[in-house]
């Protein structure tokens, strides 16, 4: 006999969903347009004046062309927890050399107020994050937020406030990656030794000092990373400690480069605590 079952469930009501808004243009350059992928917390009945903190996320790609769509479900995990996400497309190194990618991230941040009301974004609580090369660009964008380095000249230049930086497996020292190819492509050279000043300006520790105002930083790195040596994160963490800056750093045992574990509940719990602690 077939099993026939009727069960009534009294479950906790879940109201927060997420909305995906693809390909929002944030800037037009002479040779290309650049876009955001928005993943927004969504309610069928909005609370009046409800706003959500924003995580500007930069997808890694060895500074080449990014895959902007495959990881939307991962970013949605943050939206489910009450954070808006804007995934940033930067100009790949084939289109523009460093520091174009940092300039792109800054232009994306300056674009956000124009859509903030429509998507319930809290412009007073903007964080920046990224993995691999995207983590590198996120760090540089946040580290220079108050100081104007690596930025446009003229009318598009302006200040912005970053409440915190989250990096995953980020290369932080260009000299550590000499000879790997993508670094040379980013800096437009055959050998990093040919452009020492440019390599220094693309290295994160350049923008650290005891006196500088640095946003809180959260870092993750896989201990078995074969693409970006864990030495990048370890050395940068020690520099942050040396200058008495606020930083949390987690090393993941048995993990390689940018693993799916970064978007599992254990790491997301750490990320959520960091975000909420540093919101207004």
PAVEXSE-292810 format. One line per field, with one value per residue: x, y, z of N, C-alpha, C in turn; residue in three letters; residue number from 1. Coordinates in steps of 0.05 Angstrom, whole numbers, plus 32768, in hexadecimal, padded with zeros to 4 digits. Layout:
// PAVEXSE-292810
n.xx	[X  ...]
n.yy	[Y  ...]
n.zz	[Z  ...]
ca.xx	[X  ...]
ca.yy	[Y  ...]
ca.zz	[Z  ...]
c.xx	[X  ...]
c.yy	[Y  ...]
c.zz	[Z  ...]
r	[ala  ...]
k	[NUM  ...]
END
This chain:
// PAVEXSE-292810
n.xx	[8011  800B  802D  800D  800C  7FFE  8015  801A  8042  8060  8086  80BE  80B3  80CD  80E1  8106  8120  8145  815B  8170  8193  81A8  81E2  81EA  81FB  8233  825C  8276  82AB  82DC  82E7  82C6  828C  827C  8261  8234  821F  81E7  81D1  819E  8182  813E  80FA  80B5  8093  80A9  80CB  80C3  80F4  811C  815E  8197  81D9  8211  8238  826C  8282  82BB  82C9  82FB  832D  8360  836C  835B  8326  82E9  82BD  827C  824C  8248  824D  8223  81FC  821C  8227  81F4  81EC  81FE  81D8  81AB  81B5  81AC  81CA  81D9  81F6  8226  8242  827E  8293  82D2  8302  8325  836A  837A  835E  8369  839F  83B9  83B0  837A  8352  834A  8337  8308  82EB  82E5  82C7  8298  8287  827B  8250  8227  8205  81DF  81BB  81AB  817C  8154  8160  8163  8194  81C5  81EB  820E  8227  8251  8276  82B2  82C7  82E8  8302  8340  8361  8339  8334  8365  835C  8331  8349  836F  834C  832E  8358  836C  8342  833A  8361  836C  8390  83A0  8376  8343  8351  8337  82F1  82D5  82EC  82E7  82D7  82C9  82AB  82C1  82AD  82C4  82F0  82F2  8318  8329  8359  837E  83AF  83E2  8414  8439  846D  8474  8459  8474  8482  8457  8434  83FA  8401  8429  840D  83E5  8403  841B  844D  8488  84A8  84A5  84CE  84DB  84B8  84B9  84A3  846E  845E  8464  843C  8410  840E  83F5  8408  8422  83FF  83F9  8403  8416  83FB  83D2  838B  8369  8337  8314  832A  831C  8336  8340  835F  8372  8398  83B2  83B9  83CA  83CE  83CD  83FC  83FA  841A  8413  83E5  83F4  8423  840D  83E7  840A  8421  83F5  83EC  841C  8415  83EB  83B5  836F  835E  8347  835A  8355  836B  835F  8361  8378  8363  8361  8369  833B  830B  82CA  82BA  82C0  828F  826E  8246  8265  8290  8272  8257  827F  828C  825A  8258  8284  8273  8244  8258  8276  8253  822E]
n.yy	[7FE8  802D  8061  8095  80D6  810E  8148  817D  81B6  81E0  8211  823E  827D  8293  82CD  82EA  82EE  82EA  8315  8315  8340  8349  8361  839C  83D9  83FD  841F  843F  8437  844D  8421  83F8  83E1  83DA  83AE  839F  8367  835F  8347  8344  834A  8339  834A  833A  835C  8398  83B6  83F7  8426  8400  83E9  83C9  83B3  83B6  8389  8390  8368  8349  8321  82F0  82E6  82E0  8311  8312  8309  8308  82D5  82E2  82CD  8297  8290  82A8  828D  8284  82B8  82C6  82AE  82D3  82FB  82E0  82E4  8318  8340  836D  8361  8375  8360  836C  837C  8382  83A5  8379  8365  8363  838C  83BA  83D2  83CB  8405  83FB  83D6  83DF  8413  8409  83ED  8416  843A  841C  841C  8452  8455  843B  845B  8470  8448  8437  8443  842A  83F4  83EB  83F4  83FF  8434  8446  841C  83FB  83C6  83A5  836F  8333  82FC  82DB  82F9  831F  8328  8341  8372  8385  838D  83B5  83DE  83E8  83F6  8426  8448  8478  849A  84A5  848E  8466  8474  8496  84D3  8516  8526  84F7  84E4  84D7  84D4  849A  846C  8432  83FD  83CE  8398  835B  8325  82ED  82BD  82E2  82FF  8326  833D  8351  8342  830F  82EF  82F0  82E0  82BF  82CC  82E0  830D  832A  8336  8357  8383  8392  8380  835A  8347  834F  8369  8391  83BA  83D2  83FA  83FD  83C9  83CD  83F2  83D4  83B0  839B  83A7  83D7  83FF  8402  841B  8432  8461  8466  8464  842A  83FE  83CB  8387  8348  8308  82CE  8290  8256  8220  81FD  8217  821A  823F  8276  8286  8278  8298  82CC  82DF  82D4  82F4  8327  832A  832A  835C  837D  8373  8387  83BE  83C6  83BF  83B1  836F  832F  82ED  82B1  8270  823A  81F7  81C2  81D7  81F1  8221  8255  8236  8214  8211  8244  825A  823F  8231  8236  825A  8285  8294  82AB  82D6  82F2  8302  8325  834C  8361  8373  839F  83C2  8400]
n.zz	[8000  7FF0  8010  8032  8045  806D  8087  80B3  80B9  80E7  80DF  80E6  80CA  808D  8070  8052  8012  7FD4  7FA0  7F5E  7F35  7EF7  7ED3  7EDA  7EC4  7ED8  7EC8  7E8E  7E64  7E33  7E13  7E25  7E4B  7E90  7EC1  7EF8  7F1F  7F42  7F81  7FAA  7FEA  7FF5  8001  8002  8019  8029  8061  8079  8064  8069  8063  8046  8057  8029  8003  7FD9  7FA9  7F8B  7F58  7F4F  7F1C  7F09  7EF8  7EC4  7E94  7EB7  7ED1  7ED7  7EE8  7EFA  7F32  7F4D  7F6F  7F9D  7FAF  7FBB  7FEC  8011  800A  801D  8052  805D  8043  8010  7FD0  7FA0  7F69  7F48  7F08  7EED  7EC3  7E9B  7E98  7E64  7E4D  7E6A  7E91  7ED4  7EFE  7EEF  7EFF  7F35  7F33  7F18  7F40  7F65  7F47  7F43  7F79  7F7F  7F5E  7F78  7F9C  7F77  7F6D  7F9D  7FBC  7F9E  7FA4  7FDA  7FF5  8026  8028  804D  8062  8044  802C  8013  7FEB  7FD3  7FAB  7F9F  7F69  7F6A  7FA1  7FAA  7F8E  7FAB  7FDE  7FD2  7FC1  7FF0  8014  8000  8004  8022  800F  7FDA  7FB6  7F7B  7F57  7F2F  7F0B  7F0F  7F00  7F0E  7F3C  7F81  7FC7  7FEF  801D  803E  8065  8073  805F  803B  802B  8001  7FF9  7FE2  7FB6  7FCE  7FCA  7F97  7F88  7F9D  7F79  7F4A  7F07  7EFF  7ED6  7ED0  7EF2  7ED9  7EAA  7EBE  7ECE  7EA0  7E8B  7E7B  7EA3  7EE8  7F02  7EE0  7EE9  7F20  7F41  7F31  7F3E  7F76  7F81  7F76  7F9F  7FDD  8011  800B  8017  804C  808E  80CF  80D8  80B4  80A5  80A6  808E  80B4  80AA  808E  8082  8059  8049  8025  803E  801D  7FED  7FAA  7F83  7F92  7FBE  8003  8020  8010  802C  8061  8068  805F  8089  80B4  80AC  80B5  80EA  80FF  80F8  8119  8109  80FF  80F5  80E0  80D4  80B1  80A6  807C  8086  805C  802E  7FEB  7FB7  7FBD  7FCE  7FCC  8001  8017  8011  8030  806C  809B  8090  807C  80AA  80C8  80A6  80A7  80DD  80DE  80BA  80D2  8103  80F3  80DC  80DC]
ca.xx	[8000  801A  802D  7FFF  8013  7FF8  8022  801A  805B  8060  80A2  80C5  80AD  80E3  80D8  811B  8128  815A  8154  8188  8190  81C0  81EE  81E4  8212  823C  826F  827D  82C5  82DE  82E8  82B4  827B  8280  8247  8230  820A  81DC  81C2  8192  816D  8124  80E2  809D  8088  80C0  80C8  80C8  810F  812F  8175  81AA  81F6  8219  8253  8275  8293  82CB  82CF  8316  8330  837C  836A  8352  8309  82DB  82A3  826B  8231  8248  824D  820D  81F0  822D  8223  81D9  81ED  8200  81BE  8199  81BB  81A5  81DE  81D9  8210  822A  825A  828A  82A3  82E7  830F  833A  8385  837C  8351  8375  83B2  83B7  839C  835F  8340  8343  8327  82ED  82DD  82DE  82B0  8280  827E  826F  8237  8213  81EF  81CB  81A7  81A8  8160  8144  8166  8164  81B0  81CE  8205  8220  8234  825B  828E  82BC  82D1  82F0  8313  8357  8367  8324  833B  837A  8350  8321  835B  837A  8336  8329  836F  8370  8328  833B  837A  836C  83A3  8395  835B  8341  8354  8321  82D6  82CB  82F9  82D8  82DB  82B5  82B0  82C0  82AA  82D4  82FA  82F3  8328  832C  836F  8387  83CB  83E6  842F  843E  8487  8471  844D  8483  8486  843E  8425  83E4  840B  8436  83F8  83D8  8415  8424  846A  8492  84B5  849E  84E6  84DC  84A5  84B8  8491  8452  8459  8460  8421  83FB  8412  83E3  8416  842A  83EC  83F7  8416  840A  83EB  83BB  8372  8364  831F  8318  832F  8318  8344  833F  8371  8375  83B3  83BE  83B6  83E0  83CD  83D6  8409  83EF  842D  8408  83D3  8403  8434  83FC  83DC  841F  8424  83DE  83F2  8432  840B  83D5  839C  835B  835E  8342  8365  834F  8377  834F  8371  8372  8355  8371  8364  8320  82FA  82AD  82B8  82BE  8273  825F  823B  8279  829E  825E  8251  8295  8288  8243  8260  8295  8263  8232  8268  8281  823E  8225]
ca.yy	[8000  8046  8072  80AE  80E5  812A  8153  819A  81BF  81FA  8218  825A  828A  82A0  82E3  82F6  82E0  82FA  831E  8318  8355  8346  8374  83B8  83E8  8411  8432  843B  8441  8451  8407  83E4  83E7  83C7  83A8  8392  8353  8365  8332  8355  833F  8341  8343  8340  8374  83A6  83C7  8413  842F  83EA  83E9  83B3  83B7  83AC  837D  8392  8350  8349  8305  82EC  82DC  82E5  832C  830F  830C  82FA  82C7  82F2  82C1  827C  8290  82B7  8280  8288  82D4  82C7  82A6  82EB  8308  82D2  82EC  8334  8352  8370  835B  837F  8353  8380  8375  8395  83A2  8366  8370  8366  83A5  83D0  83CA  83D6  83FF  83FE  83C5  83ED  842A  83FE  83E8  8430  8445  840D  8426  846C  8452  842F  846D  8475  8432  842E  8444  8416  83D9  83EB  83F1  8412  843F  844C  8402  83EE  83B5  839C  8354  8326  82E5  82D9  8314  8331  832F  8355  838B  838D  8397  83CF  83F1  83F0  8402  8441  8456  8492  84A8  84AE  8480  8453  847E  84A8  84F0  8526  8528  84DE  84DD  84E0  84C2  8486  8460  8415  83F5  83B6  8389  833E  8319  82D0  82B4  82F8  8306  8341  8346  834A  8335  82F3  82E1  82F6  82C9  82AF  82D2  82F4  8325  8339  8340  836D  839A  8399  837C  833E  8341  8362  8379  83A8  83CF  83CF  840E  83F5  83B1  83D6  8400  83BF  839E  83A5  83B2  83F2  8412  83FF  8429  8436  847A  8465  845A  8412  83F1  83AF  8374  832B  82FA  82B0  8284  8239  821A  81EE  8227  8216  8255  828E  827C  8282  82AC  82E7  82E6  82D4  830C  833F  8329  8333  8379  838A  8371  8399  83D9  83C6  83C2  839D  835A  8313  82DD  8295  825D  8222  81DF  81AF  81E5  81FD  823D  825E  821E  8218  8214  8260  8262  822E  823F  823D  8273  829A  829D  82BE  82EE  8301  830F  833B  8362  836D  8381  83B7  83D4  8416]
ca.zz	[8000  7FEE  8028  802E  805D  806F  809E  80B6  80C5  80F3  80DC  80E7  80B1  8080  805F  8042  7FFA  7FC7  7F85  7F4D  7F20  7EE7  7EBF  7EDF  7EBB  7EEB  7EBC  7E72  7E5C  7E16  7E05  7E30  7E61  7EA6  7ECD  7F12  7F23  7F5D  7F8F  7FBD  7FFC  7FEA  8010  7FF3  8026  8034  8077  8071  8068  806E  8052  804B  8050  800E  7FFE  7FBE  7FA6  7F72  7F50  7F45  7F00  7F02  7EEB  7EA9  7E92  7ECD  7ECE  7EE9  7EED  7F06  7F4F  7F58  7F86  7FB4  7FB9  7FC6  8008  8021  8008  802F  806D  8060  8038  7FF3  7FC3  7F85  7F5E  7F37  7EF1  7EE8  7EA9  7E9C  7E92  7E46  7E45  7E79  7EA4  7EEF  7F13  7EE5  7F0D  7F4E  7F2A  7F13  7F5A  7F71  7F37  7F4B  7F93  7F7B  7F50  7F89  7FA5  7F63  7F6D  7FB9  7FC5  7F8F  7FAD  7FF7  7FFD  803A  801E  8064  8069  802C  8030  7FF9  7FEE  7FBA  7FAD  7F8E  7F5F  7F74  7FBC  7FA7  7F86  7FC2  7FF2  7FC9  7FC1  800C  8021  7FF5  8003  802E  8009  7FBE  7FA4  7F68  7F52  7F18  7F0F  7F04  7F0B  7F19  7F54  7F98  7FDE  7FF5  8037  803F  8080  8078  8048  803E  8015  8000  7FE8  7FD1  7FB3  7FDA  7FC5  7F7B  7F84  7FA4  7F63  7F32  7EF5  7EFD  7EBD  7ED3  7EFF  7EC4  7E98  7ECC  7ED0  7E85  7E88  7E79  7EBD  7EFD  7F09  7ECE  7EF3  7F3D  7F4D  7F2C  7F4F  7F91  7F83  7F75  7FB6  7FF2  8029  8005  8021  8069  80A0  80E9  80D9  80A1  80AE  8096  8096  80BE  8094  8092  806D  8059  8036  8026  8045  8007  7FD5  7F97  7F6F  7FA0  7FD6  801D  802A  800B  8042  807A  8069  8062  80A4  80C7  80A9  80C2  8107  8105  80F9  812D  80FA  8105  80E1  80E6  80BF  80B4  8093  8079  8082  8046  8018  7FD6  7FB0  7FBC  7FCE  7FD2  801E  801D  8010  8043  8083  80B0  8089  807B  80C6  80CF  8096  80B1  80F6  80D7  80AD  80E6  8117  80E8  80D2  80EE]
c.xx	[8012  8017  801F  8001  800B  8004  8021  8033  8057  807D  80A6  80C1  80C6  80D9  80ED  8122  813F  8152  816E  8182  81A9  81C8  81E4  81FD  821A  8250  8274  8298  82C6  82DC  82D6  82A1  8280  8266  8249  821B  8200  81CC  81B8  817F  8152  810D  80CA  808F  80A0  80B8  80D0  80E5  8123  8145  8188  81C6  81FD  8235  8259  828A  82A1  82D4  82EB  8317  834D  837E  8363  8333  82FB  82C3  8290  8252  8232  8244  8237  8200  8201  8228  8207  81D8  81F0  81E5  81AA  819D  81B7  81B9  81DA  81F5  8210  8244  8265  8299  82B9  82F2  8326  8354  8389  8370  835F  8387  83AC  83BF  837F  834B  8337  8331  830A  82DE  82D4  82C7  8296  8276  8270  8255  8221  81FE  81D9  81B5  81A0  818B  814F  8148  816B  8181  81B7  81EA  8218  822F  823B  8275  8298  82CA  82D9  8301  8329  835F  8352  8329  8352  836F  833F  8332  8365  8365  8330  833F  8374  8357  832A  8352  837D  8380  8393  8379  835C  8348  833B  8306  82CB  82D7  82E9  82DC  82C4  82BE  82AD  82C0  82BB  82DB  82FB  8302  832A  8344  837B  83A5  83CF  8401  8437  8459  8486  8467  845C  8487  846D  842E  840F  83EE  8419  8422  83EB  83E9  8421  8442  8470  849D  84AE  84B5  84E9  84CB  84A3  84A5  8474  844B  8455  8444  840B  83FD  8404  83F1  8420  8418  83E6  840C  8407  83F6  83D1  83A2  836A  834A  8325  831A  832A  8324  8341  8353  8373  8393  83C1  83BC  83CE  83E1  83D7  83E2  83FD  8402  8423  83F7  83E2  8414  8423  83EF  83F1  8423  840D  83E2  8408  8429  83F2  83BA  8389  8359  8356  834C  8360  835C  8366  8360  8366  8363  8368  8367  8346  830C  82DC  82A8  82B5  82A1  8261  8257  8250  8288  828A  8257  8266  8292  8271  824A  8271  8285  8251  8241  8271  826D  8238  820F]
c.yy	[8019  8055  808C  80BE  8103  8134  8171  81A3  81DB  8204  8236  8267  8297  82B4  82ED  82E4  82F0  82FE  8321  832C  8354  835F  8391  83C8  83FD  8426  842B  8448  8443  8436  83F2  83F0  83D2  83C5  839C  837C  8358  834D  8340  8346  834A  8338  834A  8359  8382  83B6  83E4  841A  8419  83EA  83D3  83BB  83AB  83A0  8380  837B  8350  832C  8303  82E0  82DE  82FF  832A  8311  82FB  82EA  82D3  82E4  82A6  827C  82A0  82A8  8283  82A4  82D6  82BE  82BE  82FA  82FB  82DA  830A  8348  8354  836B  8367  8373  8364  8373  838A  8392  838E  8372  8372  8380  83BD  83C6  83D6  83F4  8400  83EE  83D1  8405  8420  83F9  8402  843D  8436  8416  8441  846B  8449  8443  8472  8460  842A  842E  842E  83FA  83D7  83E6  8407  841C  8447  8432  83F3  83DF  83AD  8381  8349  830E  82E5  82F5  8328  833A  8344  8371  8396  839A  83B3  83E5  83FB  83FE  841F  8452  8473  84A4  84AF  84A1  846E  845B  848F  84C4  84FE  8522  850E  84D6  84E7  84CC  84AF  8478  8442  840D  83DD  83A8  836C  8333  82FB  82CA  82CA  82FA  8322  834D  833E  833C  8318  82E2  82E5  82DD  82B8  82B5  82E7  830E  8337  8345  8358  8387  83A2  8396  835F  8335  8357  8374  8391  83C0  83CE  83E2  8407  83DC  83B9  83E3  83EC  83AB  83AB  83B2  83CE  8406  840E  8410  842C  844D  8478  8459  8442  8405  83D5  839C  8358  831C  82DC  82A7  8265  8232  820A  81FD  8224  822C  826F  8284  8289  8296  82C8  82F0  82E7  82ED  8325  8340  8333  8351  8388  8389  8384  83B6  83DB  83CC  83AB  8388  833F  8303  82C0  8285  8244  820A  81CF  81BC  81F1  8219  8242  8247  8226  821C  8231  8269  824F  823D  8247  8257  828A  82A5  82B1  82D8  82FF  830F  8327  8353  8370  837D  839C  83C9  83EA  840C]
c.zz	[8000  8008  8022  8048  805A  8089  809E  80C5  80CF  80F4  80E0  80CC  80A6  806C  804B  802A  7FED  7FAA  7F75  7F36  7F0F  7ED7  7EC3  7ED8  7ED0  7EDF  7E9F  7E6D  7E3D  7E07  7E10  7E44  7E77  7EB6  7EE9  7F0F  7F40  7F68  7FA8  7FD0  7FF4  7FFD  8000  7FFF  8035  804D  806E  8078  806E  8059  805A  8045  8036  8010  7FE0  7FBA  7F8B  7F6D  7F45  7F2A  7EF6  7EF2  7ECD  7EA9  7EA8  7EC3  7EE2  7EF2  7EFC  7F24  7F5C  7F70  7F9F  7FC0  7FC5  7FE3  801A  8021  801A  804C  8071  8057  801A  7FE8  7FA7  7F7B  7F47  7F20  7EED  7ECC  7EAB  7E91  7E74  7E3D  7E52  7E8E  7EC0  7EEF  7F09  7EF5  7F28  7F48  7F25  7F2D  7F67  7F61  7F3E  7F66  7F90  7F6C  7F63  7F93  7F91  7F62  7F89  7FC2  7FB7  7F9B  7FCB  8002  8011  8032  8034  806D  8050  8032  8014  7FFE  7FD3  7FBF  7F98  7F83  7F67  7F90  7FBC  7FA1  7F9D  7FD8  7FEA  7FC9  7FDD  8019  8018  7FF7  800E  8023  7FEB  7FAC  7F91  7F5F  7F38  7F1F  7F04  7F10  7F17  7F34  7F6C  7FAF  7FE1  800F  8035  805C  8087  805E  804E  8026  8018  7FEE  7FD7  7FCE  7FBD  7FD3  7FA8  7F77  7F8B  7F8C  7F49  7F21  7EF2  7EE4  7EC1  7EE0  7EEA  7EB0  7EA4  7ECB  7EB5  7E81  7E85  7E94  7ED1  7F04  7EF7  7ED8  7F11  7F4A  7F49  7F3C  7F6C  7F94  7F82  7F8C  7FCF  8009  8024  8012  803F  8078  80BA  80E8  80C7  80AD  809B  80A0  80A3  80A6  809E  807B  8070  8044  803A  802B  802F  7FEC  7FC3  7F82  7F7B  7FBB  7FEF  802A  8026  8023  805D  807D  806E  807E  80B8  80C5  80B7  80E0  810F  8109  810B  811F  8101  80EF  80EE  80CE  80C5  809E  8094  8073  806A  802F  8005  7FD0  7FAE  7FBA  7FD3  7FF0  8026  801E  801F  805C  8097  80A9  8087  8096  80CF  80C0  80A0  80CB  80F1  80CC  80C2  80FB  810D  80DA  80E6  8101]
r	[unk  unk  unk  unk  unk  unk  unk  unk  unk  unk  unk  unk  unk  unk  unk  unk  unk  unk  unk  unk  unk  unk  unk  unk  unk  unk  unk  unk  unk  unk  unk  unk  unk  unk  unk  unk  unk  unk  unk  unk  unk  unk  unk  unk  unk  unk  unk  unk  unk  unk  unk  unk  unk  unk  unk  unk  unk  unk  unk  unk  unk  unk  unk  unk  unk  unk  unk  unk  unk  unk  unk  unk  unk  unk  unk  unk  unk  unk  unk  unk  unk  unk  unk  unk  unk  unk  unk  unk  unk  unk  unk  unk  unk  unk  unk  unk  unk  unk  unk  unk  unk  unk  unk  unk  unk  unk  unk  unk  unk  unk  unk  unk  unk  unk  unk  unk  unk  unk  unk  unk  unk  unk  unk  unk  unk  unk  unk  unk  unk  unk  unk  unk  unk  unk  unk  unk  unk  unk  unk  unk  unk  unk  unk  unk  unk  unk  unk  unk  unk  unk  unk  unk  unk  unk  unk  unk  unk  unk  unk  unk  unk  unk  unk  unk  unk  unk  unk  unk  unk  unk  unk  unk  unk  unk  unk  unk  unk  unk  unk  unk  unk  unk  unk  unk  unk  unk  unk  unk  unk  unk  unk  unk  unk  unk  unk  unk  unk  unk  unk  unk  unk  unk  unk  unk  unk  unk  unk  unk  unk  unk  unk  unk  unk  unk  unk  unk  unk  unk  unk  unk  unk  unk  unk  unk  unk  unk  unk  unk  unk  unk  unk  unk  unk  unk  unk  unk  unk  unk  unk  unk  unk  unk  unk  unk  unk  unk  unk  unk  unk  unk  unk  unk  unk  unk  unk  unk  unk  unk  unk  unk  unk  unk  unk  unk  unk  unk  unk  unk  unk  unk  unk  unk  unk  unk  unk  unk  unk  unk  unk  unk]
k	[1  2  3  4  5  6  7  8  9  10  11  12  13  14  15  16  17  18  19  20  21  22  23  24  25  26  27  28  29  30  31  32  33  34  35  36  37  38  39  40  41  42  43  44  45  46  47  48  49  50  51  52  53  54  55  56  57  58  59  60  61  62  63  64  65  66  67  68  69  70  71  72  73  74  75  76  77  78  79  80  81  82  83  84  85  86  87  88  89  90  91  92  93  94  95  96  97  98  99  100  101  102  103  104  105  106  107  108  109  110  111  112  113  114  115  116  117  118  119  120  121  122  123  124  125  126  127  128  129  130  131  132  133  134  135  136  137  138  139  140  141  142  143  144  145  146  147  148  149  150  151  152  153  154  155  156  157  158  159  160  161  162  163  164  165  166  167  168  169  170  171  172  173  174  175  176  177  178  179  180  181  182  183  184  185  186  187  188  189  190  191  192  193  194  195  196  197  198  199  200  201  202  203  204  205  206  207  208  209  210  211  212  213  214  215  216  217  218  219  220  221  222  223  224  225  226  227  228  229  230  231  232  233  234  235  236  237  238  239  240  241  242  243  244  245  246  247  248  249  250  251  252  253  254  255  256  257  258  259  260  261  262  263  264  265  266  267  268  269  270  271  272  273  274  275  276  277  278  279  280]
END
